[in-house]
C-alpha cells in the first residue's frame, strides 16, 4: 500500500459560482458575486479547514474561471496537483438566486461539455497518494460515462487498499438520461461504500422504502458499515449492524441559504470518523455543521475552522 500522505481523497467537478446580488428571478438580476461551488470541493474545503490533509482530483478549463478555482483550492490548503487543466474544454459554472425567505434558491447549471465531464480512468495517477478515506458523491458519475467509470474505479481501488469509502448520493436527476439509470448507477457506487449518507427523499427514491430504518437496512444489507439518513428538521437517523438511533437536529435561527448544507453534514460525519468517534457523535456533528452552513450565503462560507468547531461543541461554562 502507498504511504499515507493524505487523510482524505475526493474527486468531482469544481465550478465557478455566481450569486445574485438582488432578490429577483435570475433573468432579472444584473449583478452577481463570484464564489466557488461543487459538492466534493465543498467537502474538501470543510475538511481542510478542520486541519485534515486533503487531495482533490478534478479538471478545469484553461480560462479565468479555472484559474480562479485553482487559486482558491491552493489557498484552502487542498493539494491541487491532480486538478488537470483542459485547454479544449471550459470550466463549469452555476448561477444562484438570492432567496430572502429561507426557501431553496433558484439555481441554474452550465456544465455540459465541461472540463470535469471529460475526466476518466486515465486521470488516476500512478502515484495516487494513500489516504485513510475516499469521499465520493453521485454527481461525478452523472457527468458522463467516463466519469462514471472513474468513480467506480476509485471506489474499487480504495476498497482493495483497505481505505474507508464514504458516499453521498447527492442526486442530480437532470444530469441522468432517466430515473432508472440514475437509481441503478448511484446504487452501484453505494454498494462499494462503507458509509452511505442519503437524504430521506433520496433514500426513498433509491430504495423504494419509506422509513429511515428501512432505507438504512437496504444499504447495510449491501455491504455498508454505517448508514446515516438526513432527516432535515428531525435530525438524522444512524444505523450500523449493532446499533441505531436518532441524532437531534440543531435549531437554526434564520436560514439564509440551504445550498451546501448536505456537504456540511458530510464534513461533520467524515471528520468525526477520522477522529474515531462513534456513529451517534458523527451524526450529531453532521447536524451541527449542516445547521451552521445554512446561515451563510456562499456554499463554503459556513464551513467552520477547527477553532470554530471547538467553540460549537464546547459545553457551556
Helices and strands as residue ranges (DSSP letters): E 4-11, E 15-20, G 26-28, E 32-37, H 39-49, E 54-61, H 64-75, E 83-86, E 93-96, E 107-110, G 116-118, G 121-123, E 130-137, H 140-143, H 145-160, E 164-168, G 173-175, H 179-190, E 195-196, H 200-207, H 212-220, E 226-230, G 232-234, E 236-239, E 244-247, H 261-274, H 279-293, H 306-313
